[in-house]
Amino acid sequence: MIYDKHVFICTNERKNNERLSCGEKHGLELTAAFKKKIKDQLLNTNIRTSRCGCLGICDFGPTVAIYPEGIFYVGVTLADVDEIIQSHLVNNVPVERLLLKKK
């Protein structure tokens, strides 16, 4: 099946490492929240949600990538899920405050 959007949530965890990571626990909580809320809004027929490994920007906290746009959200919390779904997935307007900023 071809989806309109694909949401990737990092669940990478670095054990015994000083470098930050998105964390499996937090990433799995985010994945579950996205899946449930997308299903509850009947958006699951055209939006796919998947957990993934490291997206390479661990120092910015829990990361969510949305394709085909190639948008990366950083520092994502459970409180941000509804806003990302409504603004970005439904209305195609990225959530500016969570965007990974280019230097």
C-alpha positions as a Markdown table, in Angstrom:
| # | Residue | x | y | z |
|---|---|---|---|---|
| 1 | Met | 0.0 | 0.0 | 0.0 |
| 2 | Ile | 1.2 | 3.5 | -0.7 |
| 3 | Tyr | 0.6 | 6.0 | 2.1 |
| 4 | Asp | 0.2 | 9.8 | 1.9 |
| 5 | Lys | 2.5 | 10.2 | 4.9 |
| 6 | His | 4.8 | 8.0 | 6.9 |
| 7 | Val | 5.7 | 8.9 | 10.5 |
| 8 | Phe | 8.9 | 7.4 | 11.9 |
| 9 | Ile | 9.5 | 7.6 | 15.7 |
| 10 | Cys | 13.0 | 6.9 | 17.0 |
| 11 | Thr | 13.2 | 4.2 | 19.7 |
| 12 | Asn | 17.0 | 4.0 | 19.7 |
| 13 | Glu | 18.5 | 3.5 | 23.1 |
| 14 | Arg | 22.2 | 3.8 | 24.0 |
| 15 | Lys | 22.9 | 1.8 | 27.1 |
| 16 | Asn | 25.9 | 2.8 | 29.2 |
| 17 | Asn | 26.7 | 5.8 | 26.9 |
| 18 | Glu | 27.0 | 9.4 | 27.8 |
| 19 | Arg | 25.5 | 10.6 | 24.6 |
| 20 | Leu | 21.8 | 11.3 | 24.6 |
| 21 | Ser | 19.3 | 9.0 | 22.8 |
| 22 | Cys | 15.6 | 9.1 | 22.1 |
| 23 | Gly | 15.1 | 6.1 | 24.3 |
| 24 | Glu | 13.2 | 3.0 | 23.7 |
| 25 | Lys | 10.7 | 3.6 | 26.5 |
| 26 | His | 9.8 | 7.2 | 25.4 |
| 27 | Gly | 9.9 | 6.3 | 21.7 |
| 28 | Leu | 7.6 | 3.4 | 22.3 |
| 29 | Glu | 5.2 | 5.6 | 24.2 |
| 30 | Leu | 5.2 | 8.1 | 21.4 |
| 31 | Thr | 4.7 | 5.4 | 18.8 |
| 32 | Ala | 1.7 | 4.0 | 20.7 |
| 33 | Ala | 0.2 | 7.5 | 21.1 |
| 34 | Phe | 0.6 | 8.3 | 17.4 |
| 35 | Lys | -0.9 | 5.0 | 16.3 |
| 36 | Lys | -3.9 | 5.3 | 18.7 |
| 37 | Lys | -4.7 | 8.9 | 17.9 |
| 38 | Ile | -4.3 | 8.4 | 14.1 |
| 39 | Lys | -6.6 | 5.3 | 14.3 |
| 40 | Asp | -9.1 | 7.1 | 16.5 |
| 41 | Gln | -9.4 | 9.9 | 13.9 |
| 42 | Leu | -9.7 | 7.3 | 11.1 |
| 43 | Leu | -6.6 | 8.6 | 9.4 |
| 44 | Asn | -4.9 | 5.2 | 9.5 |
| 45 | Thr | -5.9 | 4.3 | 5.9 |
| 46 | Asn | -3.5 | 6.8 | 4.4 |
| 47 | Ile | -0.9 | 7.4 | 7.2 |
| 48 | Arg | 1.6 | 4.8 | 8.4 |
| 49 | Thr | 3.3 | 5.0 | 11.7 |
| 50 | Ser | 6.5 | 3.1 | 12.5 |
| 51 | Arg | 9.2 | 3.0 | 15.1 |
| 52 | Cys | 12.7 | 3.2 | 13.8 |
| 53 | Gly | 16.3 | 3.1 | 14.9 |
| 54 | Cys | 18.6 | 6.1 | 15.2 |
| 55 | Leu | 17.9 | 9.0 | 12.9 |
| 56 | Gly | 21.3 | 10.5 | 13.7 |
| 57 | Ile | 20.2 | 13.6 | 15.7 |
| 58 | Cys | 20.1 | 12.1 | 19.1 |
| 59 | Asp | 21.4 | 15.2 | 20.9 |
| 60 | Phe | 18.1 | 17.0 | 20.3 |
| 61 | Gly | 15.9 | 14.5 | 22.2 |
| 62 | Pro | 13.0 | 12.3 | 21.1 |
| 63 | Thr | 12.8 | 12.6 | 17.3 |
| 64 | Val | 9.9 | 12.1 | 14.8 |
| 65 | Ala | 10.4 | 12.2 | 11.1 |
| 66 | Ile | 7.6 | 12.6 | 8.6 |
| 67 | Tyr | 7.8 | 11.7 | 5.0 |
| 68 | Pro | 7.5 | 12.4 | 2.1 |
| 69 | Glu | 8.3 | 15.9 | 3.3 |
| 70 | Gly | 11.4 | 14.9 | 5.2 |
| 71 | Ile | 10.4 | 17.0 | 8.2 |
| 72 | Phe | 12.2 | 16.2 | 11.5 |
| 73 | Tyr | 10.6 | 17.1 | 14.8 |
| 74 | Val | 12.9 | 17.1 | 17.9 |
| 75 | Gly | 12.3 | 17.1 | 21.6 |
| 76 | Val | 8.9 | 15.6 | 21.0 |
| 77 | Thr | 6.8 | 14.7 | 24.1 |
| 78 | Leu | 3.4 | 13.0 | 24.4 |
| 79 | Ala | 1.8 | 16.4 | 24.8 |
| 80 | Asp | 3.0 | 17.3 | 21.3 |
| 81 | Val | 1.3 | 14.3 | 19.5 |
| 82 | Asp | -2.1 | 15.9 | 19.0 |
| 83 | Glu | -0.6 | 19.1 | 17.6 |
| 84 | Ile | 1.6 | 17.3 | 15.2 |
| 85 | Ile | -1.3 | 15.1 | 14.0 |
| 86 | Gln | -3.8 | 18.0 | 13.6 |
| 87 | Ser | -1.4 | 20.6 | 12.2 |
| 88 | His | 1.0 | 18.5 | 10.1 |
| 89 | Leu | -0.8 | 15.3 | 9.2 |
| 90 | Val | -4.3 | 16.7 | 8.8 |
| 91 | Asn | -3.6 | 20.3 | 7.6 |
| 92 | Asn | -0.1 | 20.0 | 6.1 |
| 93 | Val | 1.2 | 22.8 | 8.3 |
| 94 | Pro | 4.5 | 21.9 | 10.1 |
| 95 | Val | 4.7 | 22.6 | 13.8 |
| 96 | Glu | 7.4 | 25.3 | 13.7 |
| 97 | Arg | 8.4 | 25.2 | 17.4 |
| 98 | Leu | 9.4 | 21.5 | 17.2 |
| 99 | Leu | 11.3 | 21.6 | 13.8 |
| 100 | Leu | 14.9 | 20.6 | 13.6 |
| 101 | Lys | 16.6 | 23.9 | 12.7 |
| 102 | Lys | 19.3 | 24.1 | 10.1 |
| 103 | Lys | 22.4 | 26.0 | 11.3 |
